[in-house]
C-alpha cells in the first residue's frame, strides 16, 4: 500500500499547529494594542466645542483657578461646568464684541445653556466622585494632564480600568499635599514614596480595588 503522507508531513503538521497558536497569541496582542491606542481611547485628540475655549489662556496666562469654573469639584461627584453667567462676569467687558464669543452672548441673552461636548466621559456603569479624590490629595493634573497648557482641551489619560487600578493599588505614588491639588505646576519630589506613605496615613487612604468601589 502506498504511503499516504510524505516524509515532511509531521513537520508540516507541527509547523501548522505552532503557527496557529502563534497567530492566535499575536491576534490577541494586536487587539490589546488596538483597544489601548489613541485611535480608540481618543487620548490627545482635541474635542470640537461650540466655543474654542483655551485653558492655556485662561489658566496659564490669566491665572484663573480651576475652582472658579468647576465649582463643585471639592464637594460633589461632578466637577461642574461654568454657567454662561460665569463667562460673562469677564466677557461682558473683555472681548465683549468678539465674533468668537457670539455663542456665549447668545446663551446669556436667550437663557439657553451652551451645549459643551464632554472630553472625559466615563461609561454609565462607572461611578466616580471628584470630591473624595480631591480630599485624598489626588491632583487635577494626575488625571487631566497639563490642562493649563492646552489651547484646545483633550483627554490626557485613557481612563481605562488599568489606569484607575494603578492608583488604587499604589496610591502613595500619586498623592500630593491637599494644598497642592490645584497646582498645575506641582511635580513629585525626590522623596515621593516617603511623602506618599505619610499622606496615605494622614488622609486615611484605603487601597480599594473591589468591583463595587466603582461599579455600582
Secondary structure, 3 states (H helix, E strand, C coil): CCCCCCCCHHHHHHHHHHHHHHHHHHHHHHHHHHHCCHHHHCECCCCCCCCCCCHHHHHHHCCCCHHHHCCCCCCCCCCCCCCHHHHHHHHCCCCCCCHHHHHHHHHHHHCCCCCCCCCCCCCCCCCCCHHHHHHCCECHHHHHCCHHHCCCCCECCCCCHHHHHHHHHCHHHCECCHHHCCCCCCCCCCCHHHHHHHHHHHCCCCCCCCHHHHCC
